[in-house]
Amino acid sequence: RLYTNLSQPDYTNMCQCYIYLNEPQTVVNILNKLISASEEELLMVFQICFDVYESATQHFIDEVMEGLGIKTKKETEETPAESMEVDSAEPVKPSEEPVKTVAQDSAIDKKRSQVGSILSGEIPITLKS
């Protein structure tokens, strides 16, 4: 917690500590903060994701991916057809989230997709080949 108050926190080492302490939600919070920040922070996000992939357990990685809203391989393989059905009896409620522009959403979605590729092992595997 002390390191988060520094002018330039060392998020990479902080996340390594959180991996050893088995606190995936704290890593998710840091990654969400950095993903929403400037493009300059994106390299740090990628480094943290590579570190998580290399040193964390699969359960930890799955929890981080779930916390970031990224589907794991297991979830994409087990998607039941029933989940696509919509119950027309319930009205759709409008979202209470702040309005974001489409460009902001697509940029963040692209970053999350890249993060998902790293955490799922797709990118590290292709780099080794």
C-alpha positions, 0 to 999 in steps of 0.5 A: 500500500505504501508503494501505491502512494509513490509518484511513480509506483513500481506496479511490476514488483507490486504485482509480483508480491501480490502473486506470491500473496495470492491476491488476484483481485488486487492484480486485477485492480492494478491492471484495470487502472493501467488499462484505462490509463494512457497508452504509455502504461500499456507496456507495463500492463503487458509486462505484468501479464507476462510475469503473471503468466510465467509465475502464477498458478493457473487458478490465479491466472483464471481469476485475473482473467475473470476479474478483467472480464476476459473469457478463459479457454474453459469458458469458451469451450463450455458455452452452453446454447441455453445462455444465448436464449433471452427471457422476454418476460423481463424488461431490459434495464438501462445501464447506469454506467457513465457514458463512454464514447465508442472509441474509448470502449473499442480501445479498451476492448482491444487492450483487454483482448491483447491482455487475454492473449498473453494470459491465456498463453497464446502470445508466450507460446508463439514467441517461443516458437 
